[in-house]
Amino acid sequence: MDKKDKKRMEVLQQKIAKLQQLLAGAKKQPDDPAEVPRLEKDLAAAHAELATLKKG
């Protein structure tokens, strides 16, 4: 794994943490009904990319 991959993993981990906070807030206060599914989709995509980077 090179520096670029490690940096991308760090960025993804930060993005995942932020998305989890946003998702928790959106579930507590559902102003926009489309926001929760969008955040869940973004979170799943970030997890998938992180898993891909970890594999190889």
PyMOL Python script that loads the backbone (N, CA, C, O; Angstrom):
from pymol import cmd

cmd.read_pdbstr("""\
ATOM      1  N   MET A   1       0.840  -1.169   0.000  1.00  0.00           N
ATOM      2  CA  MET A   1       0.000   0.000   0.000  1.00  0.00           C
ATOM      3  C   MET A   1       0.897   1.248   0.000  1.00  0.00           C
ATOM      4  O   MET A   1       1.796   1.377   0.831  1.00  0.00           O
ATOM      5  N   ASP A   2       0.642   2.141  -0.926  1.00  0.00           N
ATOM      6  CA  ASP A   2       1.473   3.334  -1.010  1.00  0.00           C
ATOM      7  C   ASP A   2       0.845   4.506  -0.246  1.00  0.00           C
ATOM      8  O   ASP A   2      -0.230   4.383   0.342  1.00  0.00           O
ATOM      9  N   LYS A   3       1.539   5.628  -0.273  1.00  0.00           N
ATOM     10  CA  LYS A   3       1.082   6.799   0.477  1.00  0.00           C
ATOM     11  C   LYS A   3      -0.279   7.283   0.005  1.00  0.00           C
ATOM     12  O   LYS A   3      -1.100   7.730   0.805  1.00  0.00           O
ATOM     13  N   LYS A   4      -0.512   7.194  -1.287  1.00  0.00           N
ATOM     14  CA  LYS A   4      -1.775   7.661  -1.854  1.00  0.00           C
ATOM     15  C   LYS A   4      -2.946   6.836  -1.303  1.00  0.00           C
ATOM     16  O   LYS A   4      -3.982   7.390  -0.937  1.00  0.00           O
ATOM     17  N   ASP A   5      -2.775   5.529  -1.247  1.00  0.00           N
ATOM     18  CA  ASP A   5      -3.825   4.658  -0.709  1.00  0.00           C
ATOM     19  C   ASP A   5      -4.063   4.920   0.773  1.00  0.00           C
ATOM     20  O   ASP A   5      -5.207   4.950   1.227  1.00  0.00           O
ATOM     21  N   LYS A   6      -2.987   5.108   1.524  1.00  0.00           N
ATOM     22  CA  LYS A   6      -3.119   5.376   2.961  1.00  0.00           C
ATOM     23  C   LYS A   6      -3.852   6.688   3.193  1.00  0.00           C
ATOM     24  O   LYS A   6      -4.706   6.780   4.074  1.00  0.00           O
ATOM     25  N   LYS A   7      -3.520   7.702   2.402  1.00  0.00           N
ATOM     26  CA  LYS A   7      -4.176   9.004   2.540  1.00  0.00           C
ATOM     27  C   LYS A   7      -5.650   8.880   2.185  1.00  0.00           C
ATOM     28  O   LYS A   7      -6.501   9.461   2.857  1.00  0.00           O
ATOM     29  N   ARG A   8      -5.957   8.131   1.139  1.00  0.00           N
ATOM     30  CA  ARG A   8      -7.357   7.943   0.725  1.00  0.00           C
ATOM     31  C   ARG A   8      -8.137   7.226   1.831  1.00  0.00           C
ATOM     32  O   ARG A   8      -9.299   7.543   2.082  1.00  0.00           O
ATOM     33  N   MET A   9      -7.493   6.259   2.490  1.00  0.00           N
ATOM     34  CA  MET A   9      -8.156   5.543   3.584  1.00  0.00           C
ATOM     35  C   MET A   9      -8.442   6.494   4.745  1.00  0.00           C
ATOM     36  O   MET A   9      -9.513   6.428   5.348  1.00  0.00           O
ATOM     37  N   GLU A  10      -7.494   7.377   5.063  1.00  0.00           N
ATOM     38  CA  GLU A  10      -7.711   8.351   6.132  1.00  0.00           C
ATOM     39  C   GLU A  10      -8.877   9.273   5.796  1.00  0.00           C
ATOM     40  O   GLU A  10      -9.724   9.550   6.645  1.00  0.00           O
ATOM     41  N   VAL A  11      -8.913   9.743   4.562  1.00  0.00           N
ATOM     42  CA  VAL A  11      -9.984  10.637   4.125  1.00  0.00           C
ATOM     43  C   VAL A  11     -11.335   9.922   4.198  1.00  0.00           C
ATOM     44  O   VAL A  11     -12.328  10.505   4.633  1.00  0.00           O
ATOM     45  N   LEU A  12     -11.365   8.671   3.775  1.00  0.00           N
ATOM     46  CA  LEU A  12     -12.609   7.900   3.817  1.00  0.00           C
ATOM     47  C   LEU A  12     -13.070   7.671   5.255  1.00  0.00           C
ATOM     48  O   LEU A  12     -14.267   7.737   5.538  1.00  0.00           O
ATOM     49  N   GLN A  13     -12.146   7.407   6.151  1.00  0.00           N
ATOM     50  CA  GLN A  13     -12.520   7.202   7.551  1.00  0.00           C
ATOM     51  C   GLN A  13     -13.099   8.482   8.148  1.00  0.00           C
ATOM     52  O   GLN A  13     -14.051   8.424   8.927  1.00  0.00           O
ATOM     53  N   GLN A  14     -12.542   9.625   7.794  1.00  0.00           N
ATOM     54  CA  GLN A  14     -13.081  10.900   8.260  1.00  0.00           C
ATOM     55  C   GLN A  14     -14.457  11.153   7.659  1.00  0.00           C
ATOM     56  O   GLN A  14     -15.359  11.644   8.338  1.00  0.00           O
ATOM     57  N   LYS A  15     -14.614  10.814   6.382  1.00  0.00           N
ATOM     58  CA  LYS A  15     -15.902  10.998   5.707  1.00  0.00           C
ATOM     59  C   LYS A  15     -16.966  10.103   6.340  1.00  0.00           C
ATOM     60  O   LYS A  15     -18.104  10.531   6.535  1.00  0.00           O
ATOM     61  N   ILE A  16     -16.598   8.870   6.658  1.00  0.00           N
ATOM     62  CA  ILE A  16     -17.530   7.934   7.291  1.00  0.00           C
ATOM     63  C   ILE A  16     -17.973   8.467   8.644  1.00  0.00           C
ATOM     64  O   ILE A  16     -19.158   8.417   8.974  1.00  0.00           O
ATOM     65  N   ALA A  17     -17.037   8.974   9.424  1.00  0.00           N
ATOM     66  CA  ALA A  17     -17.379   9.520  10.740  1.00  0.00           C
ATOM     67  C   ALA A  17     -18.345  10.695  10.604  1.00  0.00           C
ATOM     68  O   ALA A  17     -19.311  10.803  11.359  1.00  0.00           O
ATOM     69  N   LYS A  18     -18.083  11.566   9.647  1.00  0.00           N
ATOM     70  CA  LYS A  18     -18.955  12.733   9.428  1.00  0.00           C
ATOM     71  C   LYS A  18     -20.342  12.286   8.967  1.00  0.00           C
ATOM     72  O   LYS A  18     -21.354  12.795   9.450  1.00  0.00           O
ATOM     73  N   LEU A  19     -20.388  11.339   8.036  1.00  0.00           N
ATOM     74  CA  LEU A  19     -21.669  10.853   7.530  1.00  0.00           C
ATOM     75  C   LEU A  19     -22.483  10.180   8.632  1.00  0.00           C
ATOM     76  O   LEU A  19     -23.706  10.318   8.668  1.00  0.00           O
ATOM     77  N   GLN A  20     -21.817   9.453   9.532  1.00  0.00           N
ATOM     78  CA  GLN A  20     -22.529   8.808  10.629  1.00  0.00           C
ATOM     79  C   GLN A  20     -23.160   9.845  11.542  1.00  0.00           C
ATOM     80  O   GLN A  20     -24.282   9.657  12.014  1.00  0.00           O
ATOM     81  N   GLN A  21     -22.443  10.945  11.798  1.00  0.00           N
ATOM     82  CA  GLN A  21     -22.994  12.015  12.627  1.00  0.00           C
ATOM     83  C   GLN A  21     -24.182  12.683  11.940  1.00  0.00           C
ATOM     84  O   GLN A  21     -25.207  12.948  12.569  1.00  0.00           O
ATOM     85  N   LEU A  22     -24.034  12.952  10.643  1.00  0.00           N
ATOM     86  CA  LEU A  22     -25.119  13.569   9.891  1.00  0.00           C
ATOM     87  C   LEU A  22     -26.348  12.660   9.847  1.00  0.00           C
ATOM     88  O   LEU A  22     -27.481  13.126   9.969  1.00  0.00           O
ATOM     89  N   LEU A  23     -26.111  11.375   9.672  1.00  0.00           N
ATOM     90  CA  LEU A  23     -27.205  10.412   9.609  1.00  0.00           C
ATOM     91  C   LEU A  23     -27.945  10.340  10.938  1.00  0.00           C
ATOM     92  O   LEU A  23     -29.174  10.292  10.964  1.00  0.00           O
ATOM     93  N   ALA A  24     -27.211  10.331  12.027  1.00  0.00           N
ATOM     94  CA  ALA A  24     -27.842  10.303  13.351  1.00  0.00           C
ATOM     95  C   ALA A  24     -28.695  11.555  13.557  1.00  0.00           C
ATOM     96  O   ALA A  24     -29.810  11.472  14.073  1.00  0.00           O
ATOM     97  N   GLY A  25     -28.176  12.703  13.157  1.00  0.00           N
ATOM     98  CA  GLY A  25     -28.930  13.944  13.281  1.00  0.00           C
ATOM     99  C   GLY A  25     -30.156  13.956  12.392  1.00  0.00           C
ATOM    100  O   GLY A  25     -31.214  14.440  12.794  1.00  0.00           O
ATOM    101  N   ALA A  26     -30.022  13.428  11.186  1.00  0.00           N
ATOM    102  CA  ALA A  26     -31.150  13.405  10.249  1.00  0.00           C
ATOM    103  C   ALA A  26     -32.247  12.470  10.742  1.00  0.00           C
ATOM    104  O   ALA A  26     -33.428  12.721  10.503  1.00  0.00           O
ATOM    105  N   LYS A  27     -31.866  11.391  11.429  1.00  0.00           N
ATOM    106  CA  LYS A  27     -32.870  10.466  11.959  1.00  0.00           C
ATOM    107  C   LYS A  27     -33.607  11.081  13.144  1.00  0.00           C
ATOM    108  O   LYS A  27     -34.794  10.822  13.340  1.00  0.00           O
ATOM    109  N   LYS A  28     -32.905  11.896  13.936  1.00  0.00           N
ATOM    110  CA  LYS A  28     -33.543  12.544  15.090  1.00  0.00           C
ATOM    111  C   LYS A  28     -34.489  13.652  14.650  1.00  0.00           C
ATOM    112  O   LYS A  28     -35.541  13.854  15.256  1.00  0.00           O
ATOM    113  N   GLN A  29     -34.116  14.367  13.597  1.00  0.00           N
ATOM    114  CA  GLN A  29     -34.920  15.485  13.129  1.00  0.00           C
ATOM    115  C   GLN A  29     -35.127  15.343  11.616  1.00  0.00           C
ATOM    116  O   GLN A  29     -34.383  15.927  10.829  1.00  0.00           O
ATOM    117  N   PRO A  30     -36.126  14.574  11.218  1.00  0.00           N
ATOM    118  CA  PRO A  30     -36.333  14.299   9.789  1.00  0.00           C
ATOM    119  C   PRO A  30     -37.008  15.462   9.042  1.00  0.00           C
ATOM    120  O   PRO A  30     -38.203  15.406   8.751  1.00  0.00           O
ATOM    121  N   ASP A  31     -36.238  16.508   8.736  1.00  0.00           N
ATOM    122  CA  ASP A  31     -36.776  17.645   7.989  1.00  0.00           C
ATOM    123  C   ASP A  31     -37.020  17.275   6.528  1.00  0.00           C
ATOM    124  O   ASP A  31     -38.060  17.600   5.955  1.00  0.00           O
ATOM    125  N   ASP A  32     -36.049  16.594   5.943  1.00  0.00           N
ATOM    126  CA  ASP A  32     -36.118  16.203   4.532  1.00  0.00           C
ATOM    127  C   ASP A  32     -36.205  14.677   4.460  1.00  0.00           C
ATOM    128  O   ASP A  32     -35.257  13.987   4.835  1.00  0.00           O
ATOM    129  N   PRO A  33     -37.325  14.150   3.984  1.00  0.00           N
ATOM    130  CA  PRO A  33     -37.461  12.679   3.952  1.00  0.00           C
ATOM    131  C   PRO A  33     -36.471  11.978   3.022  1.00  0.00           C
ATOM    132  O   PRO A  33     -36.220  10.784   3.188  1.00  0.00           O
ATOM    133  N   ALA A  34     -35.914  12.682   2.064  1.00  0.00           N
ATOM    134  CA  ALA A  34     -34.967  12.069   1.136  1.00  0.00           C
ATOM    135  C   ALA A  34     -33.537  12.085   1.682  1.00  0.00           C
ATOM    136  O   ALA A  34     -32.651  11.446   1.115  1.00  0.00           O
ATOM    137  N   GLU A  35     -33.311  12.803   2.767  1.00  0.00           N
ATOM    138  CA  GLU A  35     -31.948  12.955   3.281  1.00  0.00           C
ATOM    139  C   GLU A  35     -31.414  11.659   3.899  1.00  0.00           C
ATOM    140  O   GLU A  35     -30.263  11.296   3.659  1.00  0.00           O
ATOM    141  N   VAL A  36     -32.222  10.966   4.681  1.00  0.00           N
ATOM    142  CA  VAL A  36     -31.759   9.744   5.351  1.00  0.00           C
ATOM    143  C   VAL A  36     -31.332   8.678   4.337  1.00  0.00           C
ATOM    144  O   VAL A  36     -30.239   8.126   4.469  1.00  0.00           O
ATOM    145  N   PRO A  37     -32.157   8.371   3.332  1.00  0.00           N
ATOM    146  CA  PRO A  37     -31.698   7.365   2.353  1.00  0.00           C
ATOM    147  C   PRO A  37     -30.441   7.802   1.590  1.00  0.00           C
ATOM    148  O   PRO A  37     -29.589   6.973   1.271  1.00  0.00           O
ATOM    149  N   ARG A  38     -30.328   9.089   1.301  1.00  0.00           N
ATOM    150  CA  ARG A  38     -29.148   9.587   0.588  1.00  0.00           C
ATOM    151  C   ARG A  38     -27.893   9.423   1.448  1.00  0.00           C
ATOM    152  O   ARG A  38     -26.849   8.992   0.957  1.00  0.00           O
ATOM    153  N   LEU A  39     -27.999   9.766   2.722  1.00  0.00           N
ATOM    154  CA  LEU A  39     -26.860   9.619   3.624  1.00  0.00           C
ATOM    155  C   LEU A  39     -26.484   8.148   3.797  1.00  0.00           C
ATOM    156  O   LEU A  39     -25.302   7.805   3.837  1.00  0.00           O
ATOM    157  N   GLU A  40     -27.492   7.282   3.899  1.00  0.00           N
ATOM    158  CA  GLU A  40     -27.217   5.846   4.022  1.00  0.00           C
ATOM    159  C   GLU A  40     -26.506   5.324   2.778  1.00  0.00           C
ATOM    160  O   GLU A  40     -25.593   4.504   2.878  1.00  0.00           O
ATOM    161  N   LYS A  41     -26.925   5.801   1.601  1.00  0.00           N
ATOM    162  CA  LYS A  41     -26.296   5.381   0.349  1.00  0.00           C
ATOM    163  C   LYS A  41     -24.846   5.861   0.293  1.00  0.00           C
ATOM    164  O   LYS A  41     -23.951   5.103  -0.081  1.00  0.00           O
ATOM    165  N   ASP A  42     -24.616   7.121   0.666  1.00  0.00           N
ATOM    166  CA  ASP A  42     -23.258   7.666   0.673  1.00  0.00           C
ATOM    167  C   ASP A  42     -22.368   6.915   1.661  1.00  0.00           C
ATOM    168  O   ASP A  42     -21.202   6.639   1.375  1.00  0.00           O
ATOM    169  N   LEU A  43     -22.927   6.589   2.818  1.00  0.00           N
ATOM    170  CA  LEU A  43     -22.184   5.863   3.845  1.00  0.00           C
ATOM    171  C   LEU A  43     -21.810   4.462   3.352  1.00  0.00           C
ATOM    172  O   LEU A  43     -20.688   4.005   3.567  1.00  0.00           O
ATOM    173  N   ALA A  44     -22.741   3.793   2.700  1.00  0.00           N
ATOM    174  CA  ALA A  44     -22.470   2.461   2.165  1.00  0.00           C
ATOM    175  C   ALA A  44     -21.394   2.510   1.084  1.00  0.00           C
ATOM    176  O   ALA A  44     -20.541   1.625   1.011  1.00  0.00           O
ATOM    177  N   ALA A  45     -21.434   3.537   0.251  1.00  0.00           N
ATOM    178  CA  ALA A  45     -20.439   3.680  -0.804  1.00  0.00           C
ATOM    179  C   ALA A  45     -19.044   3.923  -0.208  1.00  0.00           C
ATOM    180  O   ALA A  45     -18.055   3.374  -0.693  1.00  0.00           O
ATOM    181  N   ALA A  46     -18.973   4.731   0.826  1.00  0.00           N
ATOM    182  CA  ALA A  46     -17.691   5.004   1.477  1.00  0.00           C
ATOM    183  C   ALA A  46     -17.141   3.739   2.133  1.00  0.00           C
ATOM    184  O   ALA A  46     -15.943   3.467   2.060  1.00  0.00           O
ATOM    185  N   HIS A  47     -18.022   2.964   2.776  1.00  0.00           N
ATOM    186  CA  HIS A  47     -17.586   1.705   3.388  1.00  0.00           C
ATOM    187  C   HIS A  47     -17.086   0.731   2.316  1.00  0.00           C
ATOM    188  O   HIS A  47     -16.086   0.042   2.517  1.00  0.00           O
ATOM    189  N   ALA A  48     -17.783   0.678   1.185  1.00  0.00           N
ATOM    190  CA  ALA A  48     -17.381  -0.227   0.111  1.00  0.00           C
ATOM    191  C   ALA A  48     -16.023   0.163  -0.457  1.00  0.00           C
ATOM    192  O   ALA A  48     -15.188  -0.704  -0.713  1.00  0.00           O
ATOM    193  N   GLU A  49     -15.795   1.457  -0.656  1.00  0.00           N
ATOM    194  CA  GLU A  49     -14.505   1.903  -1.183  1.00  0.00           C
ATOM    195  C   GLU A  49     -13.383   1.625  -0.191  1.00  0.00           C
ATOM    196  O   GLU A  49     -12.281   1.239  -0.582  1.00  0.00           O
ATOM    197  N   LEU A  50     -13.664   1.822   1.086  1.00  0.00           N
ATOM    198  CA  LEU A  50     -12.666   1.548   2.122  1.00  0.00           C
ATOM    199  C   LEU A  50     -12.318   0.056   2.147  1.00  0.00           C
ATOM    200  O   LEU A  50     -11.151  -0.312   2.276  1.00  0.00           O
ATOM    201  N   ALA A  51     -13.326  -0.787   2.025  1.00  0.00           N
ATOM    202  CA  ALA A  51     -13.086  -2.234   1.997  1.00  0.00           C
ATOM    203  C   ALA A  51     -12.248  -2.624   0.781  1.00  0.00           C
ATOM    204  O   ALA A  51     -11.366  -3.477   0.877  1.00  0.00           O
ATOM    205  N   THR A  52     -12.525  -2.000  -0.357  1.00  0.00           N
ATOM    206  CA  THR A  52     -11.765  -2.270  -1.577  1.00  0.00           C
ATOM    207  C   THR A  52     -10.295  -1.887  -1.390  1.00  0.00           C
ATOM    208  O   THR A  52      -9.399  -2.622  -1.804  1.00  0.00           O
ATOM    209  N   LEU A  53     -10.056  -0.739  -0.766  1.00  0.00           N
ATOM    210  CA  LEU A  53      -8.678  -0.306  -0.531  1.00  0.00           C
ATOM    211  C   LEU A  53      -7.955  -1.232   0.431  1.00  0.00           C
ATOM    212  O   LEU A  53      -6.766  -1.500   0.263  1.00  0.00           O
ATOM    213  N   LYS A  54      -8.665  -1.720   1.438  1.00  0.00           N
ATOM    214  CA  LYS A  54      -8.031  -2.611   2.413  1.00  0.00           C
ATOM    215  C   LYS A  54      -7.657  -3.950   1.792  1.00  0.00           C
ATOM    216  O   LYS A  54      -6.655  -4.555   2.174  1.00  0.00           O
ATOM    217  N   LYS A  55      -8.462  -4.418   0.831  1.00  0.00           N
ATOM    218  CA  LYS A  55      -8.189  -5.703   0.194  1.00  0.00           C
ATOM    219  C   LYS A  55      -6.944  -5.647  -0.678  1.00  0.00           C
ATOM    220  O   LYS A  55      -6.176  -6.608  -0.739  1.00  0.00           O
ATOM    221  N   GLY A  56      -6.750  -4.544  -1.336  1.00  0.00           N
ATOM    222  CA  GLY A  56      -5.570  -4.583  -2.127  1.00  0.00           C
ATOM    223  C   GLY A  56      -5.335  -3.458  -3.009  1.00  0.00           C
ATOM    224  O   GLY A  56      -4.331  -3.430  -3.721  1.00  0.00           O
TER     225      GLY A  56
END
""", "prot")
cmd.dss("prot")
cmd.show_as("cartoon", "prot")
cmd.util.cbc("prot")
cmd.orient("prot")
